[in-house]
Amino acid sequence: MSATTVARATLLIATRELRALAGSALAWTTVAGTLLAEGLYFYAVGVAGVGGAKAPSEILLGFFDAASAGVIVVALLLGMRTIARERERGTMVLLSTAPIGDGAIVVGKFAASLTVIGLLQLLSLYMPALVFAEGGVAVGRVAVGYLGVLLLGGAVLGIATLASAIARTQASAAAMGSAIVAVLLLAWLLGKAVDPPWSEALRAIALHHTHQRPFMRGELRFEHVAFYVALTVTSLVAASRAVGAKRWS
Amino acid sequence: MLSRRLRPSVIELIGIEKHFGDRRALGPLSLQVRPGEVVGLAGLNGAGKTTALRILAGDLAPSAGSAIIFGRDLLDDPTAARALIGFAPDTPPLHDEMTVESYLCFAARLRGSPRADAMKQARAILGRTGLLRVGDAVIGSLSHGFRKRIGIAQALVHGPRVVLLDEPTSGLDPAQISETREVLRNLGRDQAAIVSSHLLGELREICSRIVVLHEGRMAEDRDDTEAWNERVIERILVALSAGAGSGEAAP
C-alpha cells in the first residue's frame, strides 16, 4: 500500500469518527463536564482566592494541574470507545474487511479523539488568557503548559486505544486503560518505597509527577517530550497489532 | 469460449481450517469458484458457513491452508485481496447515526473509490437495491428489512469481483426477498458470489451451485441445482444431522 493510500484511509476514518463524536452525548458531556470542573477550580483558586492569594504563576500552575487531571479523564473516556465500541455494535467488520491496514484504523480513530482533546484545550484558553492579562506570565509558559497537557492527553489516549483494541467491551476497555494509567500515575509513589535501581526506574515512568510538572512550570525539555511521544507511538503500534491479532483468535 | 469448468478460479480455498481453541470450526475445506458462479452454502447451525465466509472476507485468519482471490493470497497480500471483495455479514455493520447514502458513500471510499466515484456508486446501488426512497433517512430509524438491504448494498457498492453474503434474505418480506434475488441474478459474468442461507429453497432459486457443509467439511458439492428440490436438500441435512453419510442422502 502506498503512503498516499494509507493517509487517505486514515483521514477517511478520522473524519467519520469525528462526525460520530460530534453527535455523541458522551463526547459533549465529557468535554462540558471537564470545562465546568476546570472553570470552577480556576474561579475558586485563581479568582476567589480560596487557600490564600496567589501569584499569577501559581494560579497558572494550578490551572495546568487541573487541566492535566481533566485531560486524563477525557482521554480515557474517548479512548475506550475507539475500537471496542465498533466490536460491540458489530461494525468492526466493515473496517476489518476493507483494503486498509490495521494501523490506519487505529491512527484514524486516535486522531479524531485527539482533535476533541485539542478542542477542549482551545475552549479552556480563556482561563490562562485571564492570568496573562493580569501580567507576570509569559506567552511561552502558557504554550509550553498546553503542549504538556496535549502530550499527556495523547499518551493516555494511546493507552486507552490499546485497551480498547484488546478488550471486548467499552467497560472492560475503560477498566483496563484506567488500571494502566493509574499504575503509571502512582509509579513515583511506588518508587519511594523501593531501593535503587527500581526506584529510579519507577520514577522514570511516572506519567505526571516526573514528566508533566516541568511543562506546567514552563520548562520544555526534550526528554519529557520524547517520553510522551514514545509512550503514544508504542501504544498505537501495540493497538494496531492487537487489532490484527483478533483475526487469529 | 471456455466452459465454466475450464475457466480459471476466482476463489480458491485450499485445505482451509479454523480452530477456536481445541474446537475445530471449519475444515479441512477446499473449494474453487469460477467467474459467474453463484455458490450457495447450506448446512446445519455450526456447520462452518459463516466461518468460511469470514475467512474469505479477510475478517478471520485461517488456522491452516490458504485462501486465494483472483490469484492474490489473503494472508500474503490481504489488502489487495480484500479490495476485490464485498462482504455482507448476517448482522449488517451499520452506523446508525449516518444517512443511508452517506453510509454507502463511506463504504465505497473505504474500499478505495475516489470521493466523486463513491457518490455515484452510492446513488447507483441505492437504485439497484430498492433503497432510493430512504437514501436521506438516518439508518437508526429504519426497519430490519431496510437495514438488511443496506447491509447488502454496502457489500456491492464498489462493484467487487467477489461477493460474499451471509444469510442475505433472513428477516426480509417476500417482496424484499424477490428484489434481493434480482440483485444477485444481475451480478456480472466476471463476478462470483458465495451465499449462505438457512432457506434451502432460496439457495436453489439464486445459486448455480450448492455446497453443503457439515461439521466444517464439505458434504455435497453439486451444480445441477435443477435436480435439487427442498425435500432432497432437507433429506441430506437430516441424514447429516443423524450422523449418516452424505452419499446415502444424495439424490
Interface residues (C-beta under 8 A of the other chain):
Chain A: M1 T5 A9 L12 I13 R16 R19 A20 G23 G90 T91 M92 V93 L94 L95 S96 T97 A98 P99 I100 G101 R247 W248
Chain B: A57 G58 D59 L60 A61 P78 T79 A80 R82 A83 I85 F87 P89 T91 P92 P93 L94 H95 E97 F106 A107 R109 L110 R111 G112 Q154
